[in-house]
Amino acid sequence: MTTIGILALQGDFAEHEVMLQRLGANTRQVRLSEDLRGLEGLIIPGGESTTFCRLMTDFGLYAPLRAFLTTGAPVWGTCAGMIVLASNASDLEFPTLEAMDIEVLRNAYGRQVDSFEADLEVAALGGEPFHAVFIRAPVVASVGPNVEVLATLQNEPDFREAPVALRQSAFMATSFHPELTKDTRFHSYFLDIVKSTGRSSGSK
């Protein structure tokens, strides 16, 4: 059975765990480097990006996470996780993992009180629009040539056409929180990426 790790230093890792378990995946909370062993994929959840990076430093996780990324294992970052995966993030005191060729602006959609929800057309998911929850979300300022945009904002005047879901090879990032909805399609899509890499034991 597929085992997906969830970086559990801070943030809404428990909500991701529930979604994955609903889809039949095994989960493991990752806090130490040894927790990465044997994982078929990893989720870096939403939370507070500076706190995430400070704890990654305190727990000695930068080098192990970078090594994990070089194995080709699928990794998905949501909100703060997107910031951690980006090649460049504004006003961040710590280095990112530089896994995805995107530049992000932290908290650019506003503060906690400026949180909002939006329906997204996501062709990769099919079916009805995905109802997305944005909380202190990062704005994607630029996207590299090898990055596929999965969804953009359509009805926010200040950020029309801003990318909010992206994929680069086996890496994925969303500026919103799919784990805070009942819709499992993004989690299912991520598990499909894991299976497509041949890393899922369920695909062998």
BELWOLIN-V83502 format. One record per helix or strand. SS is the DSSP state (H for helix, E for strand). FROM is the first residue (numbers start at 0). LEN is the number of residues. If there is no record, write none. Layout:
BEGIN
<<SS & FROM & LEN> <SS & FROM & LEN>>
END
This chain:
BEGIN
<<E & 2 & 5> <H & 12 & 10> <E & 25 & 5> <H & 32 & 4> <E & 40 & 4> <H & 48 & 10> <H & 61 & 9> <E & 73 & 5> <H & 79 & 6> <E & 85 & 4> <E & 99 & 6> <H & 111 & 3> <E & 115 & 5> <E & 129 & 5> <E & 138 & 5> <E & 147 & 5> <H & 156 & 3> <E & 162 & 6> <E & 170 & 4> <H & 177 & 3> <H & 184 & 12> <H & 200 & 3>>
END
